[in-house]
Amino acid sequence: MTGKVDEALGYEQARDELIEVVRRLEAGGTTLEESLALWERGEELAKVCRRWLEGARARLDAALAEEAEGAEAEGSAG
């Protein structure tokens, strides 16, 4: 479950932190406990990014639907 701090992260912040987590995991040299903590943090950050992207997709879909409705209205008015 993500916390309030994670919910306040912007997409770019979450993405950049996720990149750093992945870099650290790929570099190795961490203990099992550190690796697990990094992996868990990466999962949380991925969820934050996913929510931002889903929200952006919903906004785009709504804008496209609104545009299509406007075009239909103009077509039937003429």
N, C-alpha and C positions, 0 to 999 in steps of 0.2 A: 504494500500500500504506500503510495507516495504521500509525503507530508506537505504542509502548507508552503514550506520553502520551495519545494519542487514545483508546486503549482504556480508560484510567482516567477519561475524561470521562463525567460523568453526562449523561442525556438533556437536561435543562434547560440545562446548561452548553453542550453542543454546539449546541443549538437557538439559544440566545442569541447565541453567537459567529457562527453561520450567518446570523442576522438582521443582525448588524453587517456581515458580509462583503457581503451583498446590498445593504445600504444604501450602503456605500462604492462598490460597483460602479455602482449606479444613479446616485449623485451625480456620477460622472465625475471628471475632473480628475487622474486617475492616468496614469502612463506605461503603455505597452504591457506592459512587464516587470512592473510592479506589478499591473496588471489580471490578467495571466496567473497570477501568484502568488496573488492573491486568489481567482481562479476555481478553481485547484487546491486551495486550502485549503477552499473551499466544497464541492467534491466530496468531500473527506475527511470533512468535518463531516456532510455528508448521509449518507454511509455509516455513520458512527457512529450517527446518529439512526435510520437504517433498521434497524440491528442491534438497537437498544434496542426499537423498535416491534415487530420480528419476535419478539423474546424475550417481550415482553409479550403478544403474540397467542398464542404457544405456551403460556404460563402460563394464559391465560384458557381456551383450548381444553381444556387438561388438566383444569382445575377444572370446566368444564362437563361434560366426559366423566365425571369422577369423580362429579359430582352426578347425572348421568343413570343411571350404574351403581347408585348408592345407591338411587335411586327405583325402579329395576327390581327390585332385591333386596327392597325393602320390599313392592312389589306382588305378588311371587311368594311371599312368606312368609305373606301374610295369607289 
